[in-house]
Amino acid sequence: MDAHQRALIAIAAIAVGASLIEGLVLTWRRPGSYDWKAMGASLAVAAGRRLTDFIPLSIALPGGAWLYEHRLLNVDLDTWWGLALLFLSLEFLYYWFHRASHRVRWFWATHAVHHCANEMNLSAAYRLGWTGKLTFTLMFFLPMALIGFSPQAIVFAFGVNLLYQFWIHTEWIPRLGWLEGILNTPSAHRVHHAANLEYLDANYGGVLMVFDRMFGTYQPERRELPCRYGLVKPLASYNPLTIAFHQWIALLADLKRARSIREVAGYLFGPPGWAPDGRGETTEAMRRGAGLQPGARLFAGQEGNAEGAPSSHA
């Protein structure tokens, strides 16, 4: 066993141990409030995801090696500027990768696994889809190879980004003052996981909220709007196979009903909820149905009311 494998095992043990401690503490504080079956399901999903480790990097990041061979720069990762460029380029592309994972159904079918937990706790952090490598989700990071980062460096930086996000899957950490709107905090990530119509499709950043603010997707947590977690239509199953594939099953069912290339493309690459007749349940359609504007958000003008807002479920 090499050092990399030992590090992965150690990180996994710490993550599971931390979620166990969190569950015990929350159960002690409020008996019956912690869903241990959901944690078991998340562990099973995480174990199943490990089976995808055998998929070669050349499939997960197609063309990455060729682009790296024709790179524009020779980036020295032993320098501060090299590490800074790695971080910022990964963060920028992660924003678009994550945004597409919510707005393109082909990618959402994998990413929905992470959002189907009906509670916000540390165990939800390692509930991750199994089909990401096979659906080319990492292609968003290919420009980094052209810049001058090896595929191995890209995957490592992506893993570190996900590792940072582990601790923000919590309800019991309050807003963090001036860091809100700069870093991805537990408060910001609660909003990201919320199924409330006002909160949908927000806070895509991995470590930073800077690009959300630049591109209009930042949404602060609000005291008067408690977060409801899970999918818009909650998934009640604890079966890891159902969790991993329920969105793919629904997508295949829609594709069977398709009557044209346009409909096939719409189901595959349109937003979740897209329908050929325009009567689907996209975020925009649901907001209109609820009397909200399609792009309704509670942005900067109301942000001050969110200061100090605690999690309603803590």
C-alpha positions in Angstrom: 0.0 0.0 0.0 1.5 3.3 -1.1 1.4 6.7 0.7 -1.5 7.9 -1.5 -3.7 4.9 -0.6 -2.9 5.3 3.1 -3.8 8.9 3.0 -7.2 8.1 1.3 -7.9 5.5 4.0 -7.0 8.0 6.8 -9.2 10.7 5.3 -12.1 8.3 4.9 -11.8 7.1 8.5 -11.7 10.7 9.8 -14.8 11.6 7.7 -16.8 8.6 8.9 -15.6 9.1 12.5 -16.6 12.8 12.5 -20.0 12.0 11.1 -20.5 9.3 13.8 -19.6 11.8 16.5 -21.9 14.3 15.1 -24.7 11.8 15.0 -24.1 10.7 18.6 -24.0 14.3 19.8 -27.2 15.3 17.9 -29.0 12.2 19.1 -27.9 13.0 22.7 -29.2 16.6 22.4 -32.4 15.7 20.6 -33.2 11.9 20.8 -34.7 10.7 17.6 -33.6 13.7 15.6 -30.8 12.0 13.7 -31.6 9.6 10.8 -29.1 6.8 11.3 -30.6 4.8 8.4 -29.8 7.7 6.1 -26.2 7.7 7.4 -26.0 4.0 6.7 -27.3 4.6 3.2 -24.7 7.3 2.7 -22.0 5.0 3.8 -23.2 2.3 1.4 -23.3 4.8 -1.5 -19.7 5.9 -0.6 -18.6 2.3 -0.6 -20.2 1.7 -4.0 -18.4 4.8 -5.3 -15.1 3.3 -4.5 -15.8 0.6 -7.1 -15.4 3.3 -9.8 -11.8 3.9 -8.8 -10.7 1.3 -11.4 -12.0 3.6 -14.3 -8.9 5.0 -16.0 -8.1 8.7 -15.8 -8.0 8.7 -19.6 -11.7 8.0 -19.6 -12.7 10.3 -16.8 -10.6 13.2 -18.3 -10.6 12.4 -22.0 -8.0 14.3 -24.0 -6.3 15.6 -20.8 -3.0 13.9 -21.6 -2.9 15.3 -25.1 -3.7 18.8 -24.0 -1.0 18.6 -21.4 1.5 17.5 -24.0 0.6 20.7 -25.9 0.4 22.9 -22.8 0.8 26.7 -23.1 2.9 27.0 -19.9 5.2 25.0 -17.7 3.6 25.6 -14.3 6.0 24.9 -11.4 3.9 23.7 -8.5 6.8 24.2 -6.1 6.1 28.0 -6.4 3.4 30.1 -4.7 2.2 31.4 -8.1 1.9 27.9 -9.5 -0.2 26.7 -6.5 -2.3 30.0 -6.7 -2.9 29.4 -10.4 -3.9 25.8 -9.8 -6.3 26.8 -7.0 -8.0 29.7 -8.9 -8.3 27.9 -12.2 -9.8 24.8 -10.5 -12.2 27.0 -8.5 -13.3 28.9 -11.6 -13.9 25.8 -13.6 -15.5 24.0 -10.6 -18.1 26.8 -10.5 -19.2 26.0 -14.1 -18.9 22.2 -13.6 -21.1 22.5 -10.5 -23.6 24.9 -12.2 -23.9 22.5 -15.1 -24.4 19.6 -12.7 -27.6 21.4 -11.6 -28.8 22.8 -14.9 -28.0 20.0 -17.4 -30.0 16.9 -16.8 -27.3 14.5 -18.1 -25.0 15.8 -15.3 -27.8 16.2 -12.7 -28.5 12.4 -13.0 -25.2 11.8 -11.2 -25.1 14.9 -9.0 -28.7 14.4 -7.6 -27.3 11.6 -5.5 -25.5 14.1 -3.4 -28.7 16.2 -3.0 -31.1 13.5 -2.2 -30.3 13.3 1.5 -33.2 14.8 3.4 -31.0 16.0 6.3 -28.0 18.3 6.2 -25.2 16.6 8.1 -21.6 15.4 7.7 -22.7 12.0 6.3 -24.4 13.7 3.4 -21.0 15.0 2.3 -19.8 11.6 1.1 -23.1 10.6 -0.6 -21.7 11.0 -4.1 -22.8 9.6 -7.4 -21.3 6.6 -9.1 -21.5 7.6 -12.7 -19.5 10.9 -12.9 -16.4 9.4 -14.5 -18.5 7.6 -17.2 -20.5 10.7 -18.1 -17.5 13.0 -18.6 -18.2 15.5 -15.8 -14.5 16.2 -15.5 -14.3 17.5 -19.0 -15.0 21.0 -17.5 -11.4 20.9 -16.2 -9.7 20.2 -19.5 -8.6 23.8 -20.0 -6.4 23.4 -17.0 -4.4 20.7 -18.9 -3.9 23.2 -21.8 -2.8 25.9 -19.3 -0.1 23.5 -18.0 -1.4 21.2 -15.3 -1.1 17.5 -15.6 -4.2 15.3 -15.4 -2.9 14.0 -12.0 -2.6 17.5 -10.6 -6.1 18.4 -11.8 -7.6 15.4 -10.1 -5.6 16.0 -7.0 -6.8 19.7 -6.8 -10.4 18.6 -7.5 -10.1 16.1 -4.6 -8.8 18.8 -2.2 -11.6 21.1 -3.2 -14.2 18.3 -2.3 -12.3 17.6 0.9 -12.7 21.3 1.9 -16.4 21.0 1.4 -16.8 18.1 3.9 -17.1 20.4 7.0 -19.7 22.7 5.5 -22.4 20.0 5.4 -23.7 21.0 8.8 -26.6 22.8 10.4 -25.1 23.5 13.8 -22.3 25.9 12.6 -23.9 29.4 12.4 -23.1 32.2 9.9 -19.5 33.2 9.9 -19.8 37.0 9.8 -17.6 38.7 7.2 -16.6 35.4 5.6 -20.1 35.0 4.2 -20.1 35.8 0.5 -16.4 35.2 0.3 -15.9 31.6 1.3 -18.2 28.6 0.9 -19.4 28.4 4.5 -21.9 26.0 6.2 -24.6 28.7 5.8 -23.9 29.2 2.1 -23.9 25.4 1.6 -27.2 25.0 3.5 -28.7 27.3 0.9 -27.2 25.2 -1.9 -28.7 22.0 -0.6 -32.1 23.6 0.1 -35.1 22.6 -2.0 -37.0 25.8 -1.4 -37.9 27.4 -4.7 -36.2 30.7 -3.6 -33.0 28.9 -2.9 -32.7 26.6 -5.9 -29.7 26.8 -8.2 -27.5 29.0 -5.9 -24.0 29.0 -4.3 -22.1 26.7 -6.7 -18.6 27.6 -5.6 -16.3 25.0 -4.0 -14.1 27.0 -1.7 -15.1 30.6 -2.8 -18.4 32.4 -3.3 -16.6 35.0 -5.4 -17.7 33.6 -8.8 -21.3 33.2 -7.5 -21.3 36.9 -6.8 -19.8 37.6 -10.2 -22.3 35.6 -12.1 -25.5 36.3 -10.1 -26.0 32.9 -8.3 -25.0 33.9 -4.7 -27.9 33.6 -2.2 -27.5 34.2 1.5 -29.3 32.1 4.1 -32.3 33.9 5.5 -33.8 33.8 9.0 -37.4 33.9 7.8 -36.9 31.2 5.1 -35.8 27.9 6.8 -34.0 25.5 4.5 -35.8 22.3 3.5 -33.2 19.7 2.4 -33.4 17.0 -0.2 -34.9 17.0 -3.7 -37.9 19.1 -4.7 -39.7 15.7 -4.7 -38.1 14.0 -1.7 -36.5 10.6 -2.1 -37.5 8.4 0.8 -35.5 5.3 -0.1 -32.5 4.0 1.9 -31.6 1.6 -0.8 -28.1 2.6 -2.2 -29.0 1.3 -5.7 -32.2 3.3 -5.7 -30.2 6.4 -4.5 -27.5 5.9 -7.1 -29.7 5.3 -10.1 -33.2 6.8 -9.5 -32.5 9.8 -11.7 -31.1 7.6 -14.5 -34.2 5.5 -14.4 -36.4 8.5 -14.7 -34.3 9.9 -17.5 -34.5 6.6 -19.5 -38.3 6.6 -19.0 -38.5 10.1 -20.5 -36.2 9.2 -23.4 -38.5 6.3 -24.2 -41.3 8.8 -24.6 -39.3 11.1 -26.9 -40.7 11.4 -30.4 -37.9 13.5 -32.1 -34.2 14.3 -31.9 -35.2 17.6 -30.4 -37.0 15.9 -27.5 -34.1 13.5 -27.0 -31.7 16.5 -26.8 -34.1 18.4 -24.5 -34.4 15.5 -22.0 -30.6 14.9 -22.0 -29.3 18.4 -22.0 -32.1 20.6 -20.9 -32.6 21.5 -17.3 -34.0 19.0 -14.9 -37.8 19.0 -15.3 -37.7 20.0 -19.0 -40.7 18.8 -21.0 -41.4 19.2 -24.8 -44.7 21.1 -24.3 -43.1 23.6 -21.9 -45.1 22.4 -19.0 -42.4 20.7 -17.2 -41.1 21.3 -13.7 -37.9 23.3 -14.3 -36.9 25.8 -11.6 -38.2 28.6 -13.7 -41.6 26.9 -14.3 -42.1 26.0 -10.6 -41.3 29.6 -9.6 -43.9 30.9 -12.0 -46.4 28.4 -10.7 -45.7 29.6 -7.2 -46.2 33.2 -8.2 -42.5 34.0 -8.1 -40.5 35.6 -10.9 -38.6 32.9 -12.8 -35.3 34.3 -11.5 -36.6 35.1 -8.1 -33.9 35.5 -5.5 -33.4 37.3 -2.3 -30.3 39.2 -3.3 -28.1 42.0 -2.0 -30.9 44.4 -1.2 -32.3 42.1 1.4 -29.1 40.5 2.5 -28.7 42.5 5.6 -31.7 40.7 7.2 -29.8 37.4 7.0 -27.0 38.5 9.4 -26.8 36.2 12.3 -29.5 33.9 10.9 -29.2 30.5 12.6 -30.1 27.3 10.9 -33.7 26.5 11.6 -33.0 22.8 12.1 -30.0 23.2 14.5 
